[in-house]
Every structure is written in structure tokens, then in C-alpha cells.
Amino acid sequence: MAENKSSLEKFGYKQELERTLSLKDLIIYGLIFMVPIAPFGIYGSVITASKGMIALTYVIGMVAMFFTALSYGQMAQAFPIAGSVYAYAQRGINKTVGFLAGWMIILDYVFVPALLYVISANSLKSLLPNVPVWIWLVVFILINTIINVRGIEFTAVANIVFLIGELLVLLLFLVLGIWGLTHGVGQGFTIKPLYDASQFNLSFVLTAVSVAVLSFLGFDGISTLAEETKGGNQTVGKAILWALLIVGVLFIVQTWVAALIIPDYHSFKDLDTAFYTVAYQVGGTPLMYTTTIATILSWGFANALAAQAAISRILFGMARDGNLPSVLAKVHPKFRTPYISTILVAVVSLIVGLLFMNNSGVLSQIVNCGALTAFLVIHVAVVNHYLIRQHSKDYWRHLIVPVIGFIIIGFVMINLDILAKEIGLAWLIIGAVYYFVLRKFQKDTNIQDL
């Protein structure tokens, strides 16, 4: 504890948030953020884009994001403070880039909870059509806000409960799926979901990277909890890598089994409900409804809970440095959480959710653009901080890894939808103007260029 406190004070901050999170807590948080059963909800679109090789798609995604995860780990070790990419770019490059990186990740994290709430609320409409969708939106937001304000330790307990539930549903699907495959369902066990020579080509690999990388967004949220973590500077980096590896394996296994159950992906009438059709094949109506409800709860509660906690810490870090209104840096006297930031995220999520209730596609594009821009900056920060400033000779971690990661993320950025690029550029311009005004009239921001 003393080591963590002195490490934080070295950067000019006081230890205000409570350090209660272990390596296990961070891994659980990362798994919740990425959602172990995330393929349930997007299975149809991914298996179609991958031409049936959906398991390979997730293998490629895991490998691709591994390079970005390594860069996050390096920056978390150098700067164990709240704020994620905002703090890392600010310290690793300069405060201008740091602010703009933080501004772009806000685009991601502020809209993520709203996107998750909208998807979950609309999904519930199919089960309970007589209940207005906006009521579910309010229920999700209210419950998650109370849990997050109560404290990160309380949030960690909630995460464990949600994670256990998701894993039990996943285990049930795998058991019934494997049982079905051994009793005549599908065409038996093959490697086609992992590799199909007749469909495999370079174009497929590039398409798969674009689809799969976006499926792993969220592991970076672990870095926002640096000031509430015990165990030293390397804990965050280890948690990021373990969470990415574990969730990647789960993605690969469940999609492989699902693809074997219904080999003909062209047979799906509705891509949005493709996975539930697969579940019905081996578990009937009970498994179909179980997987549907599990998806709703994992997105509307578990994932949104983690996302709200992450963005509130980024707002806290930026406000503490004077780059956002100081009220956002207020810490609850009892629960030791950035409660004003948490409540603000809830209000924004409600407004955005109501505005985009029937247009989740636009929301998802906004999220992707913000996250990928931040990932690009992280790789640049690693090279600048370690290689240029500190003259590191560790060329693998401080040059090769970030360069490969930058190229992968850059490719995905180039292939984003034009609407996402336009929204991202507009948001960046707004942030640049705001920062110019901030520097002109408020020159006493806490952080200085290094």
C-alpha cells in the first residue's frame, strides 16, 4: 500500500480512491467488459463475414489485439494512474496529445453504456412486448449507477456474480452442444470453423481482422482502475493479458461448437437471432430462451456496469488535471468513488439511449472510432516514452510490438464505415477547439509537458 501511494504521489496526485482490487478482480472486470458470451449476440454477422470460419476469426482477433494489450501493459507499468489512454498519452507524449486521446476515448466509453442499454432494452421488447422499451433503459441505468456509486469493491462483487452466471450458461450450451454433435446433430467434428481451404484467402484474413478486432474492445478498461489496484505497477498489465487470453479461448470454443451444430450458415433467416437458432437445435426452447436472456443481462447489466465504471475514472482523471470541470473529480466521502462522474455518465447514457433507441448501428460506429483512435495513440506513446526518451534497448516490446499493433489498428481504422470516420473527425475537431479555449483562458492545468 505504501509503495502504491508513493508511486502515485510521484506524479503529483494524492491517493483518494480506495485500493481494494487484486489481480483476480481486474481479470474478472476485463472478462465482464469483453463479455465471455458476446458471440451469442453477433454470431450471425460474424460467421457470414468469415465464410463459416468463425473460430479462425476470433483466433486472428486475439492475436491482433495481443500487440495492443502488450503496449497497454507497458504504459500501465510506467504510469500507474487513473485515466487509461488519457494518462498514458499525456505522460508518454505530451499533454496536448493526452487531452485529445482522452477526448477520443470519451467518445467510445460514454457511448458504450448507452449502446449496451439500447441493445438490451430492445431485446427485452421481443420477450415482453407490452412493456415500453424506455422503462428497461431506465431500470438498467438506475441499478448500474447505484452499484458503481456504492464502491468499486461492491462493483467487483457484482462482476463475479454476473461472470459466474455467464459462464454457467456458456457451459450449459457447450455440454448440450457437444452431446448433440455426438448424437447426430450437424455433420460431426471438423476443423472447418477454424480452417476451410476452399474459402481461405488473404481477403478473408483482412476482413476477419476488421470484424474480430472490434469484438475484443473493452480489455483496455482494466487500465482505468490503476489507482484502485493493489499489488504493484505490473498488476494491470498482467490482468489485461490474462483477460484477453481467457476471453479469446472462450470465444473460439463456443463459436467452433456452434458452427458445427449448423454448418450451413446460409440457412439462417435472421442473422440477429442466429445463435439462438443454434441453441434451439441442441437444447430446444429452454436453451434458446436461456441464451437470449443471458445475452440481455450480460450486456445490459454486467458489461454496461464495467463500462460506466471505466468512463467515470477517465472523467475523474481529466477533471483532476483541470481539463474538465473540477466537480467531476469529486470523490464520495463514504464510498470513495468518483460519484459525480458516475452520475453524469448515467444521465448522458439515458439521453443518448433515448435518442438512438431505434438506431444502434450509428452508436456502434461511434464507439469503434473512439476506441481505435485511442489504440493508435497508445502504440505511439510506448515508442516515444521508452525508445526515444529513455533510450530503451528492448526493441521487441518498445518498437516491434507497438509498430505491429499500430499497423493492425490502422488497417481496421481505414476500413471503418465512412460515417464512423466523419463522426470521429467531427468529435476530434470539437475537442481541439475546446482544448484551445481551455489553454487560452485556463492556463493553470495541473499536468505539464515532460
Secondary structure, 3 states (H helix, E strand, C coil): CHHHHHHHHCCCCCCCCCCCECHHHHHHHHHHHHCCCCHHHHHHHHHHHCCCCHHHHHHHHHHHHHHHHHHHHHHHHHCCCCCCHHHHHHHHCCHHHHHHHHHHHHHHHHHHHHHHHHHHHHHHHHHCCCCCHHHHHHHHHHHHHHHHHHCHHHHHHHHHHHHHHHHHHHHHHHHHHHHHHCCCCCCCCCCCCCCCCCCCCHHHHHHHHHHHHHHCCCHHHHHHHHHHECCCCCHHHHHHHHHHHHHHHHHHHHHHHHHHHCCCHHHCCCHHHHHHHHHHHHHHHHHHHHHHHHHHHHHHHHHHHHHHHHHHHHHHHHHHCCCCCHHHHCCCCCCCCCHHHHHHHHHHHHHHHHHCCCCHHHHHHHHHHHHHHHHHHHHHHHHHHHHHHCCCCCHHHHHHHHHHHHHHHHHHHHCCCHHHHHHHHHHHHHHHHHHHHHHHHCCCCCCCCC
